[in-house]
Amino acid sequence: MIDADGLRFLNGYERWATGRILDAAAGIDAATWQRPNVVGERGIGGILVHHLGAHQRWRHYLSGSEEQPRPEDEPLIGLVELGERWAAEWAAMDAWLGSLSPATLEVRHEGTAMWQALLHLYNHGTQHRSEVAAVLTDVGRSPGDLDLVDFAELEARREG
């Protein structure tokens, strides 16, 4: 089992790694943002919007909200708006994670403990960041290393 502190660490990693992706994508042209590529029909923008939508839906579902955001069903947004929506999502997730108790993390949703569903959420993000990182690297805009240990080392330096 992972506790709320571990989940907050993973949320920080999600923010850091996704931020690196968004920074690397800054300045790409609209055609590259939208173009289907080797990882699928969605293109960089579509993949990143799906990643955000999945993050929002899991938080809403696990917190008991009836709302189920689907930004993938809206017209494709640009990078600036996507960054703004991610900032709001990270703030909402930070606040919600801060409210979770050990008992809450054991609550089961359709047979899966909440902490397991949250680990799935962060693993899902890793998949999509990897897809986008490969495409960005192919167009000369690599985000660099996105390893969790790199984030952990940065956090240790900040704390120490």
NUPA-428909 format. One record per residue: x, y, z of N, C-alpha, C in turn; residue number from 1. Coordinates in steps of 0.001 Angstrom, whole numbers, plus 500000, padded with zeros to 6 digits. Each point is the difference from the previous one (the first is absolute). Example, Ala and Ser with C-alpha at 12.3 -4.5 7.8 and 13.67 -1.06 7.14 Angstrom:
2
- 513190, 494310, 507800, 499110, 501190, 500000, 500900, 501200, 500000, 1
- 499650, 501050, 499280, 500820, 501190, 500060, 499230, 501090, 500730, 2
This chain:
160
- 500837, 498811, 500000, 499163, 501189, 500000, 500875, 501243, 500000, 1
- 499522, 501027, 499361, 500684, 501291, 500004, 499146, 500969, 500823, 2
- 500658, 500847, 500769, 499253, 500942, 500844, 499825, 501345, 499294, 3
- 499303, 500915, 500676, 499689, 501304, 499400, 501283, 500773, 499688, 4
- 501030, 499886, 500839, 501263, 500694, 499704, 500626, 499472, 498712, 5
- 499955, 498685, 499810, 500523, 499415, 498770, 499207, 500446, 498783, 6
- 498691, 500108, 500156, 499171, 500462, 498897, 500270, 501466, 499687, 7
- 500225, 500810, 501032, 500337, 501410, 499751, 501350, 500099, 499277, 8
- 500941, 499115, 500351, 501279, 499955, 499301, 499770, 499665, 498519, 9
- 499171, 498996, 499739, 499716, 499621, 498612, 499281, 501112, 499258, 10
- 499138, 500733, 500683, 499336, 501130, 499358, 501018, 501088, 499658, 11
- 500973, 500205, 500886, 501072, 500951, 499696, 500807, 499546, 498793, 12
- 500281, 498700, 499943, 500706, 499453, 498843, 499186, 500197, 498727, 13
- 498698, 499724, 500087, 499106, 500196, 498835, 500085, 501437, 499508, 14
- 499966, 500935, 500932, 500058, 501428, 499657, 501349, 500325, 499334, 15
- 501065, 499546, 500592, 501348, 500277, 499491, 500190, 499407, 498595, 16
- 499670, 498714, 499848, 500232, 499320, 498720, 499088, 500548, 498902, 17
- 498748, 500230, 500323, 499085, 500557, 499006, 500404, 501430, 499664, 18
- 500462, 500740, 500988, 500508, 501356, 499744, 501162, 499990, 499021, 19
- 500881, 499019, 500130, 501129, 499888, 499057, 499498, 499732, 498581, 20
- 498968, 499173, 499898, 499396, 499722, 498687, 499394, 501279, 499424, 21
- 499225, 500717, 500822, 499363, 501231, 499523, 501049, 501030, 499598, 22
- 501080, 500104, 500771, 501077, 500937, 499652, 500647, 499624, 498671, 23
- 500234, 498699, 499791, 500629, 499550, 498753, 499079, 500233, 498800, 24
- 498695, 499945, 500242, 499040, 500195, 498907, 499807, 501476, 499656, 25
- 500436, 500887, 500878, 499820, 501433, 499739, 500671, 500374, 498683, 26
- 499267, 500691, 499178, 500559, 500471, 498741, 499812, 499077, 498818, 27
- 499449, 498793, 500216, 499757, 499166, 498819, 498825, 500595, 499219, 28
- 499997, 499754, 498724, 498945, 500580, 499176, 498702, 499212, 500137, 29
- 498919, 500615, 499564, 498671, 499403, 500132, 499909, 498664, 499270, 30
- 500656, 499895, 498866, 499942, 498742, 499246, 500629, 498861, 500804, 31
- 501124, 500261, 500643, 500656, 498973, 500812, 499154, 499676, 501224, 32
- 499381, 501012, 500610, 499137, 499820, 501169, 498831, 499059, 499688, 33
- 499467, 500103, 498789, 498799, 499256, 499627, 500264, 498723, 499204, 34
- 501149, 499891, 499382, 500276, 498923, 499042, 500012, 498613, 500645, 35
- 499209, 499066, 499445, 500124, 498604, 500443, 501451, 499550, 499791, 36
- 500448, 499095, 500833, 501397, 499597, 499955, 500138, 498523, 500305, 37
- 501202, 499588, 500228, 500309, 498590, 500189, 499251, 499396, 501192, 38
- 499609, 500801, 500983, 499315, 499446, 501172, 498482, 500076, 499900, 39
- 499478, 500511, 498917, 498552, 499957, 499855, 499415, 501178, 499257, 40
- 498697, 499967, 499922, 499255, 500996, 499246, 499857, 501328, 500721, 41
- 500278, 500037, 501302, 499723, 501206, 500761, 501023, 501107, 499804, 42
- 501219, 499689, 499718, 501030, 501023, 499916, 500416, 500474, 501386, 43
- 501030, 500828, 500070, 500532, 500478, 501279, 498907, 500674, 500826, 44
- 499293, 500940, 499396, 498957, 500721, 500724, 498913, 499074, 500517, 45
- 499539, 499107, 499150, 498949, 499070, 500398, 500428, 499068, 501117, 46
- 501228, 499525, 499940, 500509, 499124, 501061, 500043, 500757, 501318, 47
- 500528, 501220, 499968, 500125, 500772, 501238, 498643, 500411, 500560, 48
- 499047, 500290, 499145, 498651, 500329, 500471, 499351, 498751, 500601, 49
- 500189, 498840, 499380, 499482, 498751, 500564, 500621, 499749, 501377, 50
- 501288, 500194, 500122, 500694, 499808, 501281, 499358, 500871, 501074, 51
- 499761, 501263, 499691, 499344, 500900, 500944, 498596, 499500, 500340, 52
- 499229, 499644, 498987, 498632, 499539, 500231, 499944, 498768, 500886, 53
- 500884, 499057, 499762, 500032, 498791, 500832, 500333, 500364, 501445, 54
- 500939, 500901, 500176, 500386, 500449, 501346, 498802, 500627, 500700, 55
- 499291, 500871, 499303, 498819, 500655, 500578, 498908, 498979, 500336, 56
- 499734, 499088, 499072, 498923, 499033, 500219, 500284, 499094, 501189, 57
- 501242, 499530, 500123, 500324, 499139, 501135, 499857, 500752, 501320, 58
- 500454, 501245, 500057, 499856, 500778, 501238, 498526, 500195, 500324, 59
- 499213, 500347, 499012, 498564, 500198, 500229, 499340, 498701, 500446, 60
- 500291, 498934, 499302, 499396, 498705, 500335, 500360, 499576, 501419, 61
- 501278, 500040, 500334, 500449, 499527, 501309, 499543, 500902, 501140, 62
- 499766, 501261, 499702, 499538, 500911, 501045, 498475, 500008, 500125, 63
- 499314, 499235, 499159, 498549, 499892, 500090, 499241, 501049, 499218, 64
- 500676, 500749, 499173, 499335, 501036, 499204, 499230, 499376, 498843, 65
- 498881, 500585, 499698, 499205, 499559, 498847, 500582, 500503, 498685, 66
- 500751, 501100, 500054, 500561, 500603, 498786, 501077, 499086, 499414, 67
- 499982, 499843, 498713, 501005, 499201, 499306, 500536, 500793, 498807, 68
- 500989, 500866, 500220, 500522, 500840, 498911, 500520, 499155, 498837, 69
- 499750, 500460, 498804, 500487, 499321, 498796, 500542, 501037, 499020, 70
- 501154, 500589, 500317, 500539, 500995, 499075, 500332, 499425, 498630, 71
- 500130, 498688, 499917, 500263, 499364, 498704, 498826, 500168, 499043, 72
- 498810, 500210, 500552, 498806, 500145, 499163, 499782, 501436, 499527, 73
- 500812, 500926, 500489, 499910, 501406, 499612, 500941, 500237, 498817, 74
- 499864, 501131, 499313, 501002, 500330, 498975, 501394, 500044, 500649, 75
- 500988, 499558, 499257, 501365, 499918, 500529, 500489, 501372, 500461, 76
- 500416, 500074, 501256, 500517, 501253, 500554, 501482, 500117, 499696, 77
- 500517, 501211, 500158, 501413, 500243, 499773, 500826, 499763, 501255, 78
- 501295, 500130, 499840, 500943, 499703, 501076, 499835, 500932, 501198, 79
- 499768, 501274, 499770, 499870, 500936, 501117, 498786, 499640, 500852, 80
- 498861, 499794, 499353, 498800, 499631, 500759, 500180, 498657, 500685, 81
- 500660, 499062, 499344, 500258, 498707, 500614, 500833, 500178, 501268, 82
- 501029, 500818, 499941, 500815, 500262, 501190, 499187, 500608, 501130, 83
- 499096, 500898, 499669, 499136, 500616, 501022, 499068, 498956, 500626, 84
- 499460, 499131, 499166, 499106, 498961, 500531, 500767, 499009, 500873, 85
- 501227, 499672, 499588, 500819, 499116, 500829, 500306, 500662, 501337, 86
- 500329, 501279, 500011, 500297, 500689, 501261, 498805, 499910, 500949, 87
- 498800, 500201, 499475, 498798, 499897, 500825, 499797, 498568, 500495, 88
- 500257, 499030, 499136, 499832, 498595, 500395, 500999, 499615, 501082, 89
- 501250, 500401, 499859, 500992, 499668, 501023, 499642, 500618, 501341, 90
- 499513, 501220, 499992, 499593, 500650, 501247, 498824, 499247, 500634, 91
- 499028, 499611, 499177, 498848, 499248, 500509, 500443, 498647, 500554, 92
- 500914, 499343, 499300, 500483, 498696, 500462, 500791, 500152, 501296, 93
- 500853, 501017, 500097, 500742, 500235, 501242, 499047, 500168, 501171, 94
- 498967, 500809, 499817, 499032, 500245, 501077, 499274, 498713, 500375, 95
- 499580, 499237, 499005, 499267, 498773, 500282, 500894, 498963, 500674, 96
- 501218, 499812, 499494, 500909, 499026, 500621, 500272, 500359, 501456, 97
- 500058, 501305, 500306, 500226, 500437, 501370, 498869, 499639, 500943, 98
- 498841, 499664, 499459, 498846, 499669, 500829, 499859, 498496, 500247, 99
- 500836, 499178, 499379, 499821, 498551, 500079, 500633, 499409, 501256, 100
- 499281, 499103, 500618, 500507, 499273, 501170, 500438, 498607, 499554, 101
- 500787, 499301, 500836, 500352, 498617, 499654, 498767, 499130, 499748, 102
- 498954, 500187, 500782, 498788, 499201, 499804, 499352, 500314, 498650, 103
- 500003, 501267, 499614, 499413, 500396, 498714, 500741, 499348, 498848, 104
- 501317, 499900, 500127, 500799, 499407, 498921, 499708, 498515, 499800, 105
- 499401, 499362, 501010, 499636, 498586, 499892, 498597, 499792, 499440, 106
- 499200, 501072, 499906, 498633, 499878, 499470, 500076, 499423, 498594, 107
- 499138, 499046, 499746, 500005, 499326, 498702, 498947, 500592, 499078, 108
- 500412, 500161, 498764, 499116, 500449, 498924, 500021, 498893, 498959, 109
- 498891, 499316, 499877, 499907, 498890, 499044, 501148, 499004, 500191, 110
- 500306, 499692, 501256, 500999, 498990, 500322, 501428, 500492, 500106, 111
- 500253, 501241, 499678, 501355, 500548, 500026, 500111, 501026, 501123, 112
- 501024, 499837, 500838, 500220, 500976, 501065, 500358, 501351, 499375, 113
- 499612, 501080, 500694, 500256, 501340, 499476, 501484, 500206, 499708, 114
- 500880, 499532, 500886, 501427, 500211, 499768, 500451, 499283, 498726, 115
- 499411, 498844, 499690, 500343, 499283, 498771, 499521, 500764, 498771, 116
- 498805, 500561, 500079, 499480, 500791, 498882, 500865, 501225, 499760, 117
- 500487, 500624, 501077, 500876, 501169, 499840, 501353, 499607, 499414, 118
- 500532, 498857, 500390, 501242, 499537, 499369, 499773, 499753, 498509, 119
- 498840, 499444, 499661, 499659, 499821, 498587, 500000, 501347, 499281, 120
- 499398, 501005, 500624, 499930, 501334, 499404, 501398, 500513, 499662, 121
- 500921, 499896, 500940, 501352, 500511, 499750, 500745, 499154, 498972, 122
- 499759, 498690, 499990, 500607, 499146, 498991, 499443, 500331, 498610, 123
- 498723, 500278, 499927, 499362, 500402, 498738, 500662, 501260, 499450, 124
- 500283, 500960, 500876, 500685, 501218, 499577, 501380, 499710, 499436, 125
- 500693, 499045, 500619, 501336, 499635, 499511, 499924, 499478, 498574, 126
- 498989, 499192, 499720, 499839, 499485, 498641, 499866, 501145, 499003, 127
- 499113, 500933, 500284, 499739, 501053, 499033, 501137, 501014, 499914, 128
- 500666, 500276, 501097, 501196, 500869, 499911, 501065, 499340, 499144, 129
- 500136, 498690, 500118, 500987, 499283, 499186, 499665, 500085, 498521, 130
- 498730, 499846, 499672, 499583, 500118, 498602, 500339, 501383, 499450, 131
- 499628, 501033, 500754, 500243, 501364, 499537, 501499, 500297, 499964, 132
- 500740, 499506, 500985, 501449, 500234, 500017, 500658, 499412, 498755, 133
- 499545, 498840, 499565, 500575, 499379, 498801, 499738, 500867, 498770, 134
- 498779, 500514, 499887, 499667, 500842, 498846, 500773, 501321, 500077, 135
- 500051, 500605, 501183, 500751, 501250, 500151, 501476, 499795, 499669, 136
- 500565, 498902, 500431, 501396, 499706, 499689, 500187, 499872, 498498, 137
- 499033, 499370, 499341, 500070, 499824, 498549, 499992, 501329, 499251, 138
- 499359, 501024, 500577, 499969, 501311, 499346, 501032, 500959, 500602, 139
- 500986, 499430, 500715, 501110, 500805, 500513, 499707, 500780, 501268, 140
- 499009, 499568, 500791, 499615, 500735, 501211, 499906, 499063, 501207, 141
- 501000, 499186, 500216, 499975, 499037, 501101, 499805, 500699, 501351, 142
- 499149, 499427, 500849, 499838, 500561, 501344, 501121, 499583, 500948, 143
- 500903, 499152, 499538, 501053, 499495, 500878, 499479, 498865, 500869, 144
- 500798, 499645, 501001, 499628, 498891, 500880, 498765, 500351, 500820, 145
- 499107, 499035, 500114, 498769, 500173, 500762, 499906, 498981, 501142, 146
- 501142, 499453, 500380, 500009, 498941, 500999, 499589, 500494, 501384, 147
- 499264, 499151, 500691, 499566, 500322, 501352, 501198, 500248, 500914, 148
- 501086, 499256, 499827, 501170, 500212, 500871, 500619, 501380, 499779, 149
- 499903, 500532, 498794, 500496, 501361, 499760, 499178, 501010, 500792, 150
- 498685, 499808, 500011, 499132, 500869, 500799, 500313, 499836, 501484, 151
- 500192, 498766, 500463, 500298, 499748, 501416, 501295, 500702, 500408, 152
- 501011, 499953, 499147, 501260, 500675, 500306, 499800, 501513, 500083, 153
- 499226, 500562, 499088, 499702, 501441, 500069, 499282, 500356, 501292, 154
- 499031, 499186, 500379, 499268, 500255, 501234, 500902, 499885, 501216, 155
- 500904, 499034, 499995, 500922, 499842, 501136, 500915, 501214, 500113, 156
- 500467, 500527, 498876, 500834, 501213, 500024, 499228, 501207, 500522, 157
- 498742, 500104, 499608, 499158, 501111, 500472, 499775, 499932, 501505, 158
- 499827, 498792, 500494, 499724, 499817, 501428, 501263, 500106, 500854, 159
- 501126, 499677, 499403, 501222, 499904, 500799, 500913, 501135, 499808, 160
